[in-house]
Amino acid sequence: MKKIYYTAEQIKGQVLEILRQMQRDNWRPDYIVGLTRGGLVPANMISQYLGVPMHALHVSLRDNNEKDCESNLWMSEDAYGYLADPKKILIVDDINDSGATLNWIKRDWEGGCLPQEKKWVDIWNNTTRFAVLVDNQDSQFHDINYSAEEINKAEEDCWLVFPWEEWWR
């Protein structure tokens, strides 16, 4: 499998592109959610740039092991506006690869806070948005709001290597 290596400078450019898209939309989150492991660095960069808090959320489905994922009810309540006005939340990951991780978050958040309410349709893409450095067009998740780059792994199977992976080489 072909490996594509990203540099720190490329990551900075991708984060700036996401910030540019958010500014164009005139949308600013109340806080950022960085997904472990790959989403933490770009989430922190966006958080530092905007001066808004960042929280980590452990959702890793690389080995298809949902029992190790963190269900975080207070974030879903913030998104829904269960106790107060809804918070604007930006969920950040490095890549929307298969879509399993981001679909899991949507199902978990909806299931954890008034799952039968139709209001969830309005929450996604309005008060809660998704940003990734790279969006795979072949993904099963199609609600990415901000991305710096698109690829199509159905056409070219590749592994993306970000600077925080294999940094020792």
Secondary structure in CASP SS format (residue, H / E / C, confidence):
PFRMAT SS
TARGET T0000
AUTHOR 0000-0000-0000
METHOD secondary structure of the structure
MODEL  1
M C 1.00
K E 1.00
K E 1.00
I E 1.00
Y E 1.00
Y C 1.00
T C 1.00
A H 1.00
E H 1.00
Q H 1.00
I H 1.00
K H 1.00
G H 1.00
Q H 1.00
V H 1.00
L H 1.00
E H 1.00
I H 1.00
L H 1.00
R H 1.00
Q H 1.00
M H 1.00
Q H 1.00
R H 1.00
D C 1.00
N C 1.00
W C 1.00
R C 1.00
P C 1.00
D C 1.00
Y E 1.00
I E 1.00
V E 1.00
G E 1.00
L E 1.00
T C 1.00
R C 1.00
G C 1.00
G C 1.00
L H 1.00
V H 1.00
P H 1.00
A H 1.00
N H 1.00
M H 1.00
I H 1.00
S H 1.00
Q H 1.00
Y H 1.00
L H 1.00
G C 1.00
V C 1.00
P C 1.00
M E 1.00
H E 1.00
A E 1.00
L E 1.00
H C 1.00
V C 1.00
S C 1.00
L C 1.00
R C 1.00
D C 1.00
N C 1.00
N C 1.00
E H 1.00
K H 1.00
D H 1.00
C C 1.00
E C 1.00
S C 1.00
N C 1.00
L H 1.00
W H 1.00
M H 1.00
S H 1.00
E H 1.00
D H 1.00
A H 1.00
Y H 1.00
G C 1.00
Y C 1.00
L C 1.00
A C 1.00
D C 1.00
P C 1.00
K C 1.00
K C 1.00
I E 1.00
L E 1.00
I E 1.00
V E 1.00
D E 1.00
D E 1.00
I E 1.00
N E 1.00
D C 1.00
S C 1.00
G C 1.00
A H 1.00
T H 1.00
L H 1.00
N H 1.00
W H 1.00
I H 1.00
K H 1.00
R H 1.00
D H 1.00
W H 1.00
E H 1.00
G H 1.00
G H 1.00
C C 1.00
L C 1.00
P C 1.00
Q C 1.00
E C 1.00
K C 1.00
K H 1.00
W H 1.00
V H 1.00
D H 1.00
I H 1.00
W E 1.00
N C 1.00
N C 1.00
T C 1.00
T E 1.00
R E 1.00
F E 1.00
A E 1.00
V E 1.00
L E 1.00
V E 1.00
D E 1.00
N E 1.00
Q C 1.00
D C 1.00
S C 1.00
Q C 1.00
F C 1.00
H C 1.00
D C 1.00
I C 1.00
N C 1.00
Y E 1.00
S E 1.00
A E 1.00
E E 1.00
E E 1.00
I E 1.00
N C 1.00
K C 1.00
A C 1.00
E C 1.00
E C 1.00
D C 1.00
C E 1.00
W E 1.00
L E 1.00
V E 1.00
F C 1.00
P C 1.00
W C 1.00
E C 1.00
E C 1.00
W C 1.00
W C 1.00
R C 1.00
END
